[in-house]
Amino acid sequence: MKLLNQLTRNPSDPKIIKSGTSSAGPADSLTRGLAWFGICLGAVELIAPRRISRALGVDSPGARMLIRAFGVREIAAGVLTLSTEKKIGLWARVGGDALDIAALTSALNTYNPQRKTVGAALVAVLGVTALDLLAAGQVTARSARKQPARNYSDRSGFPNGTGRTRFGSVQSPAREMQMGVPGSQRRH
Amino acid sequence: MKALVWHGKEDIRCDQVSDPEIEHPRDAIIKVTSCAICGSDLHLFHNFIPAMLPGDIMGHEMMGEVVEVGSGVNGNLKKGDRIVVPFTIFCGECDQCKAGHYSVCQRSNRNKDLADKVFGHTTAGLFGYSHLTGGYPGGQAEYLRVPFADTTHIKVPDGLTDEQVLFLGDIFPTGWQAAKQCDIQDTDTVAIWGCGPVGQMAIRSAMLLGAKQVIAIDYLPERLSMAEACGATTINFKEESVVERLNDLTHGVGPDKCIDATGMESHVSFSQPDTIYDRAKQMMMMENDRPHVLREMIYVCRPAGVISIPGVYSGLIDKFPMGIAMNKGLTFKMGQTDVNRWTDDLVRRIADGEIDPSFVITHTAKLEDGPEMYNVFRDKRDSCIKVVLKP
């Protein structure tokens, strides 16, 4: 990257001396981390479903298919979370976490010889779910419209009044009333 | 000096950087007194424009005071002059500049070879808008080097405030050019998609140019209220069908002229399935832009009408209804803005009190607060429409 910067910049272009605070806050960093974690986990689920199903003591063709499907879901949610639609991506991850918890809970029975592994996986998923909820809550709150929309109906931009500028001459009061903008009283 | 620097997707920082220097005799350095965050800066913020590199200084809407001039400026500028800097850098001497097509100046893009390969032929250099358009440091900074400064400037007449003239550098002439391209007649209905800053300027420009009816389309109440303030009829696309309402308002014939002031990031809505399709493809890097507005304009525009596109598009689009456009005989006009082609007229109109572009400013902040203001602008928090920064 440094070489590319040198190739594309003039030597006298301003260079960074000291970096300041980023527009990306802690919620953005957490979001990015969760997205990449999900993409990596999804890739593992797609590539090695047999190893996962054996580790969880549920190896069967159906279980392997389900793990692959979960892998696709993880990757899709991860890509969405990395995009500008991160709020939707994070809530999709929370929904996916619920599916993971349901699937692992069903495998957590006394007949499963790997129930300790399943229990550990469940704890890990619960931890990730907490982080997903935290990030989703912060991103949602940040983009929420907390105050009612402001009314800018006093900003015509036409200091001489709308009728005058639009038609090249002062309009009749009837015309201005029809337009609903008595120009002389407007802020510009 | 301080400057807002691009470090990556959604990562803008107020950094301490070295001061700009005169590189060429036609350069000037200005001390920036006001600059703005433009809607098209959000495309860079979201990393939708290719060829941005960490360390690039943002900003292409700025003005200030000349503090240093090169030896080749030839008296066109002198220290102490107050100027607005157009976002398109132009030499004033090439064939395109002589024809008034400043936005496709053949000499000002210092990465011409790269632009030739990508665009077929180079376009003008732009401030703070990727290495494809020259990689010039932008004006969200305390100081700015202005290349080709003897031509690339707009002198500010005495008595006008920064807020009145700042937008001569981009959004006002951009909205104006969008309307001029429509060749508006006094019988025309002009429909404008997007009531952000460029849309607001296009609405008022269409009125100044004598449109019979101006219709503004958006979903944010604060933007619609600003559009209504000057007499535009508004359509909230989340509450009603744009096509049906436009046909109602035009007695079934459709608007004569359509302006796309939205560009590549059309709003994604479950009520408009093509927007979800576009967003998914954009996310998978299978499409650069979301052209929902273009599709809608082509569908609803009156046959033989004009489609004017000031909104920024970056690359490839999908599902473009070329058959409809061809059969309806539509005329397409688009492009970056030939800023200085229009500014003499616009300066006069501001000075005469015909229009005061400062109406669009909703937020003013210090340059140091710029990174957070990018978030505010992106999220449309606090009814934010236009941010002006004071270095």
Interface residues (C-beta under 8 A of the other chain):
Chain A: M1 L4 N5 T8 R9 N10 S12 D13 P14 K15 I16 I17 K18 S19 G20 T21 S22 S23 A24 D28 V79 L80 S83 T84 E85 R142 S143 R145 K146 Q147 A149 R150 N151 Y152 S153 D154 R155 S156 G157 F158 P159 N160 T162 T165 R166 F167 G168 M179 G180 V181 R186 R187 H188
Chain B: M1 K2 A3 V5 H7 E10 D11 I12 R13 C14 D15 Q16 V17 S18 D19 P20 E21 E23 F45 H46 L53 P54 G55 I57 R110 N111 H131 G135 P137 A141 Q200 R204 M207 L208 G210 L220 P221 E222 S225 M226 E228 A229 C230 G231 V268 R279 Q282 M283 M284 G353 E354 I355 D356 P357 S358 F359 V360 T362 E368 P371 E372 Y374 N375 D379 K380 R381 D382 S383 I385
